[in-house]
Amino acid sequence: MLNAVLCIESDDAGTISSALRPEAGRELPRTHVEIEDSEGLVTVRIEAADTSAMRAALNSYLGCIKIVEDINRITGD
């Protein structure tokens, strides 16, 4: 098993956590994801069976995080 931990420190932590939770609840082949949050910090723990599954999961979660931060920056939230 491969493991990755993403720690995102951001003013948008609550929004990021809310956006990622539905994704973490989905069953992804060969991948398990847990999301933890606290004030100003989101931790995403990814466990994958192989490098292809890890790459796909990281791309997906990092893309979602970028979108949330871009939207919040554009809207001024």
Secondary structure, DSSP 4 states (H G I P E B T S, - for coil): -EEEEEEEE-TTHHHHHHHHHHHHHS-BTTEEEEEEEETTEEEEEEEESSHHHHHHHHHHHHHHHHHHHHHHHHHT-
